[in-house]
Amino acid sequence: MNFRTKSYLRKRFGDYYNSSELPLPHDFKRREWGFIFFDELPEVVMRRHKAFSSEGEAIEYLRGMVPAHVYHSAAYYQFPGAGTMKEKKWEGADLIFDLDADHLPQKVRSYSEMLANVKAETGKLLDFLLEDFGFDEENIRVAFSGGRGYHIHVHDPRVLTLESAQRRDIVDYIGGVGVDKDFMFRDYSIGKQFEMYIEGTKGTTHERRIKVGGGTTKRIVTFENIPGGYGWGKRVSQYLIQFLRNISMKDNTDANNEISNILMNYYLKEVSTDEMQEDIVKQIIQLKKDKLLLEEIVHNVRVPIEKVRKILITNDLWNFKQDATKKLNILLKISQSSEALDLIKNKGIVDFKGVPEFFEIILQNTIEEFGIKLGAKTDEPVTADIRRLIRMPSSLHGGSGMRVVPLTLAGFKEFEPLRDAVVFSEKEINIEVIPPLKPQNALVEMKGKSIKVVEGINIVPEYAGIYLMCRGAAEYA
């Protein structure tokens, strides 16, 4: 970034700061502030340990210094401007989440698709904070980061003094870490609560128990005292009902193929066979070729059924189609029973007789669907770091030229970053795109337009030019 480009960006950032309202964060006087300035770019030098005693002082500093990046601490300090962390005297910190689109596992084709993905993840995280942890909306602030994601600030007094380890526990919970089958599904004792399910059956109570339960009837743990459940248990119930409905709507071939793939993936990852002796493996393979049934092979080799099954699978000797057909028929019966679906939805009662694998399968799929996977080296430490600096909402992002947009929870739903975070004008300017031009910088999608650039001189709307200059892909011409 040359001197001419820095001067231009500093002038336009200054125009924004001088003409905009700049609401400061909650209790800003007790926070440490940090800044990165245009003069030192592209080298990143954080100037921190700054504090402000009044709103006027803070805004005057922003308008006078015109930083490229503005940060404030998540923490509150007795002496926020002190030169060392020890001298600051930590008094608490907001609970902060940083979701960055670059760290999500989904493959995307464009910047706009990347931002759509991270917005969906942010919505899921807000559901955890509101539903599972019970934080009030008034204590939650959302901000578009100005770049590739969203920040969530939780000001609830209950989180202020949490240590790093406790904050990591929250990260683990929202990611589904430690949520396993044995915890989530508890054996269900059939009694009075089960009368609606067995109504119309004949015989003694003991005969009813055998008929209905059979050791495969379980209750989702979070439904034990709350109708409709809560937390991960409620998500498991919702996922299971949707899964059953989806399966029932497919034609038989597609449904069978789906169940076959699900079973194959489950069995392949479930058991390790690395320690099995080679001669036993050969014996299992030969017995299968001799057309012995699974139970007969297990009886002959004295090896757990799961390991025998995996040996057959890895040697392409397992008939998934046949296995899937049997299990699909059972799942379809459940999906077609309004009583069974009602029990799952309202009481968390699940009977997977004949398909016990699906307790584990449904749970893992639920965690994959709803769990928030914060980047272990990037996003996760933000939440655990009780002295972290985070971007100031309403400031500008020096890496994109877009606004760090503060959002209400209602406003978040309607927010479109490539429209609503763009603050600069449509006026055309000249820029020089620097070779080599990276593919991700060749197309700028903002304000409903797709603007293509090539190496060399280009005439583009100012907002697109500033975006490319901030990214280091172009100079002001």
C-alpha positions as CSV (number, residue, x, y, z in Angstrom):
1,M,0.0,0.0,0.0
2,N,1.7,3.2,-1.2
3,F,1.6,6.7,0.4
4,R,-1.0,7.9,-2.1
5,T,-3.4,5.1,-1.3
6,K,-3.0,5.5,2.5
7,S,-3.7,9.2,2.2
8,Y,-6.8,8.6,0.2
9,L,-8.1,5.9,2.5
10,R,-7.4,8.0,5.6
11,K,-9.2,11.0,4.1
12,R,-12.3,8.9,3.3
13,F,-12.3,7.1,6.6
14,G,-12.0,10.5,8.3
15,D,-15.1,11.7,6.3
16,Y,-17.0,8.8,7.6
17,Y,-16.0,9.3,11.3
18,N,-16.7,13.1,11.1
19,S,-20.2,12.6,9.6
20,S,-21.4,9.5,11.5
21,E,-22.9,8.9,14.9
22,L,-20.4,6.7,16.9
23,P,-22.2,5.0,19.8
24,L,-19.6,3.8,22.3
25,P,-19.7,0.3,23.9
26,H,-21.3,-0.3,27.3
27,D,-19.2,1.0,30.2
28,F,-16.5,2.3,27.7
29,K,-14.5,4.2,30.4
30,R,-13.5,0.9,32.1
31,R,-12.3,-0.7,28.8
32,E,-8.8,-0.8,27.2
33,W,-8.7,0.5,23.6
34,G,-6.4,-0.4,20.8
35,F,-5.7,1.0,17.3
36,I,-3.9,0.1,14.1
37,F,-3.1,3.2,11.9
38,F,-2.8,3.6,8.2
39,D,0.8,5.0,8.3
40,E,2.2,1.6,9.4
41,L,0.3,-0.6,7.1
42,P,0.8,-3.2,5.6
43,E,2.7,-4.0,8.8
44,V,0.3,-4.6,11.7
45,V,1.3,-2.6,14.8
46,M,-1.3,-2.5,17.6
47,R,-1.2,0.6,19.7
48,R,-3.0,-0.3,22.8
49,H,-3.3,0.5,26.6
50,K,-5.4,3.6,25.7
51,A,-8.4,4.7,27.9
52,F,-11.0,7.4,27.6
53,S,-12.6,9.3,30.5
54,S,-15.5,10.8,28.4
55,E,-17.5,10.2,25.3
56,G,-16.3,13.5,23.8
57,E,-12.6,12.5,24.4
58,A,-13.1,9.1,22.6
59,I,-14.9,10.5,19.6
60,E,-12.5,13.4,19.2
61,Y,-9.6,10.8,19.2
62,L,-11.3,8.8,16.5
63,R,-12.0,11.8,14.3
64,G,-8.6,13.3,14.8
65,M,-6.4,10.1,14.5
66,V,-8.5,8.3,11.9
67,P,-7.4,4.7,12.6
68,A,-7.6,1.9,10.1
69,H,-8.9,-0.5,12.8
70,V,-10.5,0.3,16.2
71,Y,-10.7,-2.2,19.1
72,H,-11.8,-2.2,22.7
73,S,-11.4,-4.8,25.4
74,A,-14.1,-7.3,26.3
75,A,-12.8,-6.9,29.8
76,Y,-13.5,-4.2,32.4
77,Y,-10.5,-2.8,34.4
78,Q,-10.0,-0.5,37.4
79,F,-7.2,1.2,35.5
80,P,-7.7,0.4,31.8
81,G,-5.0,2.8,30.6
82,A,-2.2,1.2,32.7
83,G,0.8,-0.1,30.7
84,T,0.7,-3.7,31.9
85,M,-2.1,-6.2,32.3
86,K,-1.4,-6.7,36.0
87,E,-1.6,-2.9,36.7
88,K,-4.9,-2.7,34.9
89,K,-6.6,-4.8,37.7
90,W,-9.2,-7.0,35.8
91,E,-12.7,-6.7,37.1
92,G,-14.7,-8.9,34.7
93,A,-15.3,-9.4,31.0
94,D,-18.2,-9.8,28.6
95,L,-18.7,-13.2,27.0
96,I,-17.5,-12.7,23.4
97,F,-18.0,-15.0,20.3
98,D,-16.3,-14.4,17.0
99,L,-17.6,-16.4,14.1
100,D,-15.4,-16.1,11.0
101,A,-16.6,-17.5,7.6
102,D,-13.1,-18.6,6.7
103,H,-13.1,-21.1,9.6
104,L,-16.4,-22.9,8.6
105,P,-16.1,-26.4,7.1
106,Q,-18.6,-25.7,4.2
107,K,-17.1,-25.2,0.8
108,V,-18.3,-22.0,-0.9
109,R,-18.0,-20.4,-4.3
110,S,-18.1,-16.7,-3.5
111,Y,-17.7,-14.1,-0.7
112,S,-21.5,-13.6,-0.6
113,E,-22.1,-17.3,-0.1
114,M,-19.5,-17.4,2.6
115,L,-21.2,-14.6,4.4
116,A,-24.6,-16.3,4.1
117,N,-23.1,-19.5,5.7
118,V,-21.6,-17.6,8.7
119,K,-24.9,-15.7,9.2
120,A,-26.7,-19.0,9.5
121,E,-24.2,-20.2,12.1
122,T,-24.6,-17.0,14.0
123,G,-28.3,-17.5,14.1
124,K,-27.8,-21.0,15.6
125,L,-25.5,-19.6,18.2
126,L,-28.0,-17.0,19.2
127,D,-30.5,-19.8,19.7
128,F,-28.2,-21.4,22.2
129,L,-27.6,-18.2,24.1
130,L,-31.3,-17.4,24.3
131,E,-32.8,-20.8,24.7
132,D,-30.2,-22.9,26.5
133,F,-28.5,-20.3,28.6
134,G,-31.5,-18.1,29.1
135,F,-29.8,-14.7,28.4
136,D,-32.1,-11.8,27.9
137,E,-32.2,-10.2,24.5
138,E,-31.3,-6.8,26.1
139,N,-28.0,-8.3,27.3
140,I,-26.9,-9.6,23.9
141,R,-25.4,-7.4,21.2
142,V,-24.6,-8.6,17.6
143,A,-22.2,-6.9,15.2
144,F,-21.2,-7.7,11.7
145,S,-17.4,-7.7,11.9
146,G,-16.9,-5.7,8.7
147,G,-15.1,-8.5,7.1
148,R,-16.0,-12.2,7.2
149,G,-18.3,-12.8,10.1
150,Y,-20.1,-11.7,13.2
151,H,-19.3,-10.8,16.8
152,I,-21.7,-11.5,19.7
153,H,-21.3,-9.6,23.0
154,V,-23.1,-10.9,26.1
155,H,-23.2,-8.3,28.9
156,D,-25.2,-10.5,31.4
157,P,-23.8,-10.0,35.0
158,R,-23.7,-13.7,35.4
159,V,-20.9,-14.1,32.9
160,L,-18.7,-11.2,33.9
161,T,-16.4,-13.1,36.4
162,L,-16.2,-16.4,34.5
163,E,-12.6,-17.6,34.1
164,S,-11.2,-18.9,30.8
165,A,-11.9,-22.6,31.7
166,Q,-15.5,-21.9,32.3
167,R,-15.8,-20.0,29.0
168,R,-14.3,-23.0,27.2
169,D,-17.0,-25.2,28.8
170,I,-19.6,-22.9,27.1
171,V,-17.7,-23.4,23.8
172,D,-17.7,-27.1,24.3
173,Y,-21.4,-27.2,25.0
174,I,-22.5,-25.3,21.9
175,G,-20.3,-27.5,19.9
176,G,-21.9,-30.7,21.3
177,V,-18.6,-31.8,22.9
178,G,-19.3,-34.5,25.5
179,V,-22.9,-35.0,24.5
180,D,-23.0,-38.7,24.0
181,K,-25.6,-41.4,23.5
182,D,-25.4,-42.8,27.1
183,F,-26.0,-39.4,28.5
184,M,-28.7,-38.3,26.1
185,F,-30.9,-41.5,26.0
186,R,-31.9,-43.1,29.3
187,D,-33.7,-46.4,29.6
188,Y,-37.4,-45.7,30.0
189,S,-39.5,-47.6,32.5
190,I,-42.9,-48.3,31.1
191,G,-45.7,-47.4,33.5
192,K,-48.6,-45.1,33.7
193,Q,-47.1,-42.4,31.5
194,F,-47.0,-45.0,28.7
195,E,-50.6,-45.9,28.7
196,M,-51.5,-43.7,25.7
197,Y,-49.0,-45.7,23.6
198,I,-50.2,-49.1,24.6
199,E,-53.9,-48.4,24.7
200,G,-55.8,-51.2,23.2
201,T,-53.2,-53.9,23.8
202,K,-54.3,-57.0,25.5
203,G,-52.8,-59.1,28.3
204,T,-51.1,-58.4,31.6
205,T,-48.9,-55.5,32.4
206,H,-45.9,-57.8,32.2
207,E,-46.9,-58.8,28.6
208,R,-47.3,-55.2,27.7
209,R,-43.8,-54.3,28.9
210,I,-42.3,-57.1,26.7
211,K,-44.5,-56.0,23.7
212,V,-43.6,-52.3,23.8
213,G,-40.3,-51.9,25.5
214,G,-37.9,-54.7,24.9
215,G,-35.0,-52.6,26.2
216,T,-35.0,-50.3,23.3
217,T,-37.4,-47.7,24.5
218,K,-35.6,-44.7,25.9
219,R,-36.4,-41.2,27.0
220,I,-34.3,-38.2,25.9
221,V,-32.9,-36.9,29.2
222,T,-34.0,-33.3,28.9
223,F,-37.6,-34.3,28.6
224,E,-37.8,-35.9,32.1
225,N,-39.3,-32.9,33.8
226,I,-40.1,-30.5,31.0
227,P,-42.8,-31.4,28.3
228,G,-41.2,-30.6,24.9
229,G,-37.7,-30.8,26.3
230,Y,-35.0,-28.2,26.1
231,G,-31.4,-27.8,25.0
232,W,-29.6,-30.6,23.1
233,G,-32.4,-33.0,23.9
234,K,-35.0,-30.8,22.2
235,R,-32.7,-30.5,19.1
236,V,-32.4,-34.3,19.0
237,S,-36.2,-34.6,19.1
238,Q,-36.7,-32.0,16.3
239,Y,-34.0,-33.6,14.1
240,L,-35.4,-37.1,14.6
241,I,-38.9,-36.1,13.7
242,Q,-37.7,-34.2,10.6
243,F,-35.5,-37.2,9.6
244,L,-38.4,-39.6,9.9
245,R,-40.7,-37.3,7.8
246,N,-38.0,-36.9,5.1
247,I,-37.5,-40.6,4.9
248,S,-41.2,-41.3,4.5
249,M,-41.5,-38.8,1.7
250,K,-38.8,-40.4,-0.5
251,D,-39.4,-43.1,-3.0
252,N,-38.3,-46.5,-1.8
253,T,-35.0,-46.7,-3.8
254,D,-33.8,-43.3,-2.6
255,A,-34.8,-44.0,1.0
256,N,-33.0,-47.4,0.9
257,N,-29.9,-45.8,-0.6
258,E,-29.9,-43.1,2.1
259,I,-30.2,-45.6,5.0
260,S,-27.6,-47.8,3.4
261,N,-25.1,-44.9,3.3
262,I,-25.9,-43.9,6.9
263,L,-25.3,-47.4,8.1
264,M,-22.1,-47.8,6.2
265,N,-20.6,-44.6,7.6
266,Y,-21.8,-45.5,11.1
267,Y,-20.3,-49.0,11.1
268,L,-17.0,-47.9,9.5
269,K,-16.2,-45.3,12.1
270,E,-17.7,-47.0,15.1
271,V,-15.2,-49.8,15.7
272,S,-11.4,-50.2,15.2
273,T,-10.1,-53.6,13.9
274,D,-6.4,-52.6,13.8
275,E,-5.5,-55.0,16.7
276,M,-7.2,-58.1,15.2
277,Q,-4.9,-61.0,14.2
278,E,-4.5,-61.6,10.5
279,D,-5.5,-65.2,10.7
280,I,-8.8,-64.3,12.5
281,V,-9.5,-61.7,9.8
282,K,-8.9,-64.4,7.1
283,Q,-11.2,-66.8,8.9
284,I,-14.0,-64.3,9.1
285,I,-13.7,-63.6,5.4
286,Q,-13.8,-67.3,4.6
287,L,-16.7,-68.0,6.8
288,K,-18.7,-65.2,5.1
289,K,-17.8,-66.6,1.7
290,D,-19.1,-70.0,3.0
291,K,-22.4,-68.1,3.4
292,L,-22.6,-68.3,7.2
293,L,-24.8,-65.7,8.9
294,L,-23.3,-62.9,11.0
295,E,-24.3,-64.6,14.3
296,E,-22.8,-67.9,13.2
297,I,-19.5,-66.2,12.3
298,V,-19.4,-64.5,15.7
299,H,-20.0,-67.8,17.4
300,N,-17.2,-69.5,15.4
301,V,-14.5,-66.8,15.9
302,R,-15.4,-65.5,19.3
303,V,-15.0,-61.9,18.3
304,P,-17.5,-59.1,19.1
305,I,-20.2,-58.7,16.5
306,E,-19.2,-55.0,15.8
307,K,-15.7,-56.0,14.8
308,V,-16.9,-58.9,12.6
309,R,-19.3,-56.6,10.9
310,K,-16.6,-54.0,10.2
311,I,-14.2,-56.7,8.8
312,L,-16.9,-57.7,6.4
313,I,-17.6,-54.1,5.5
314,T,-14.0,-53.2,4.8
315,N,-13.7,-56.2,2.6
316,D,-16.8,-55.4,0.7
317,L,-18.6,-58.5,2.0
318,W,-21.5,-56.7,3.8
319,N,-24.9,-56.5,2.1
320,F,-25.9,-53.0,3.0
321,K,-28.9,-53.0,0.8
322,Q,-30.5,-56.0,2.5
323,D,-29.6,-54.6,6.0
324,A,-31.0,-51.1,5.0
325,T,-34.3,-52.6,3.7
326,K,-35.0,-54.2,7.1
327,K,-34.2,-51.1,9.0
328,L,-36.0,-48.8,6.6
329,N,-39.2,-50.7,7.1
330,I,-39.0,-50.2,10.9
331,L,-38.3,-46.5,10.5
332,L,-41.2,-46.1,8.1
333,K,-43.5,-47.7,10.7
334,I,-42.4,-45.1,13.3
335,S,-42.7,-42.2,10.8
336,Q,-46.3,-43.3,10.0
337,S,-47.4,-43.5,13.6
338,S,-48.9,-40.2,14.9
339,E,-48.7,-41.7,18.4
340,A,-44.9,-42.4,18.0
341,L,-44.2,-39.0,16.6
342,D,-46.2,-37.3,19.4
343,L,-44.2,-39.2,22.0
344,I,-40.9,-38.1,20.5
345,K,-42.0,-34.5,20.2
346,N,-43.7,-34.0,23.5
347,K,-42.3,-36.6,25.9
348,G,-38.9,-37.4,24.2
349,I,-39.8,-41.1,24.2
350,V,-38.1,-43.1,21.4
351,D,-38.5,-46.8,20.6
352,F,-35.8,-48.0,18.2
353,K,-36.5,-51.7,18.5
354,G,-34.7,-53.3,15.6
355,V,-32.7,-50.2,14.8
356,P,-30.6,-49.5,18.0
357,E,-27.8,-48.0,15.9
358,F,-30.0,-45.0,15.3
359,F,-29.7,-43.7,18.9
360,E,-26.1,-42.9,18.1
361,I,-26.7,-41.9,14.4
362,I,-29.4,-39.4,15.2
363,L,-27.4,-37.9,18.0
364,Q,-24.3,-37.4,15.9
365,N,-26.3,-36.0,13.0
366,T,-28.0,-33.6,15.3
367,I,-24.7,-32.4,16.7
368,E,-23.4,-32.0,13.1
369,E,-26.5,-30.1,12.1
370,F,-26.8,-27.7,15.1
371,G,-23.4,-27.7,16.8
372,I,-21.3,-24.5,16.5
373,K,-17.7,-25.4,15.5
374,L,-15.6,-22.4,16.5
375,G,-12.1,-22.6,15.0
376,A,-9.7,-24.1,17.6
377,K,-6.8,-21.8,16.7
378,T,-8.9,-18.7,15.9
379,D,-12.5,-18.2,17.0
380,E,-12.5,-20.4,20.1
381,P,-9.6,-18.5,21.9
382,V,-11.6,-15.3,21.5
383,T,-14.3,-16.6,23.8
384,A,-11.9,-18.0,26.4
385,D,-9.6,-15.0,26.4
386,I,-10.8,-12.7,29.2
387,R,-8.5,-9.9,28.1
388,R,-9.4,-10.0,24.4
389,L,-9.7,-6.9,22.2
390,I,-12.7,-6.9,19.8
391,R,-13.7,-4.5,17.0
392,M,-15.7,-1.5,18.0
393,P,-19.2,-1.5,16.5
394,S,-19.8,1.4,14.2
395,S,-16.1,1.7,13.3
396,L,-14.7,0.9,9.9
397,H,-12.8,-2.3,9.1
398,G,-9.4,-1.4,7.6
399,G,-9.2,-4.7,5.7
400,S,-12.4,-4.1,3.7
401,G,-13.6,-0.5,4.1
402,M,-17.0,-1.8,5.4
403,R,-18.7,-0.8,8.6
404,V,-18.7,-2.9,11.7
405,V,-22.5,-2.8,12.0
406,P,-24.2,-3.1,15.4
407,L,-27.4,-5.1,15.1
408,T,-30.5,-5.8,17.2
409,L,-31.6,-9.4,17.2
410,A,-34.6,-8.4,15.0
411,G,-32.3,-6.4,12.7
412,F,-29.9,-9.3,12.4
413,K,-32.5,-11.4,10.5
414,E,-33.0,-8.8,7.8
415,F,-29.3,-7.7,7.6
416,E,-27.5,-8.1,4.3
417,P,-23.8,-7.3,4.8
418,L,-22.8,-6.6,1.2
419,R,-25.7,-4.0,1.0
420,D,-26.0,-2.7,4.6
421,A,-22.3,-2.5,5.6
422,V,-21.2,-0.6,2.5
423,V,-20.8,3.1,3.4
424,F,-18.9,4.6,0.5
425,S,-20.3,6.2,-2.6
426,E,-21.2,5.1,-6.1
427,K,-18.9,7.8,-7.5
428,E,-16.4,6.3,-10.0
429,I,-12.7,6.4,-9.2
430,N,-9.6,5.1,-10.9
431,I,-7.6,2.2,-9.3
432,E,-4.7,0.2,-10.4
433,V,-5.1,-3.5,-9.7
434,I,-1.8,-5.0,-8.6
435,P,-0.5,-8.3,-10.2
436,P,-0.9,-11.1,-9.6
437,L,-4.7,-10.7,-9.3
438,K,-6.0,-13.4,-6.9
439,P,-9.3,-15.0,-8.1
440,Q,-11.1,-13.9,-4.9
441,N,-10.4,-10.3,-5.7
442,A,-11.3,-10.4,-9.4
443,L,-15.0,-10.0,-8.7
444,V,-16.5,-7.5,-6.2
445,E,-20.1,-8.3,-5.2
446,M,-21.6,-5.3,-3.4
447,K,-24.9,-3.3,-3.4
448,G,-26.5,-5.8,-5.8
449,K,-23.8,-5.4,-8.4
450,S,-21.0,-7.7,-9.7
451,I,-17.9,-5.7,-10.6
452,K,-15.2,-7.4,-12.5
453,V,-11.6,-6.1,-12.4
454,V,-8.4,-6.9,-14.3
455,E,-4.8,-6.2,-13.6
456,G,-3.9,-2.6,-14.4
457,I,-6.1,0.5,-14.4
458,N,-9.8,0.1,-13.7
459,I,-12.7,2.5,-13.3
460,V,-15.0,1.3,-10.5
461,P,-17.5,2.6,-7.9
462,E,-15.7,4.1,-4.9
463,Y,-17.0,1.4,-2.5
464,A,-15.5,-1.3,-4.7
465,G,-12.2,0.6,-5.1
466,I,-11.9,1.1,-1.4
467,Y,-12.6,-2.5,-0.7
468,L,-9.8,-3.6,-3.1
469,M,-7.4,-1.0,-1.7
470,C,-8.1,-2.1,1.8
471,R,-7.5,-5.7,0.8
472,G,-4.1,-4.8,-0.7
473,A,-5.2,-5.8,-4.2
474,A,-5.1,-2.3,-5.7
475,E,-3.6,1.2,-5.3
476,Y,-5.3,4.6,-5.8
477,A,-4.6,5.8,-9.3
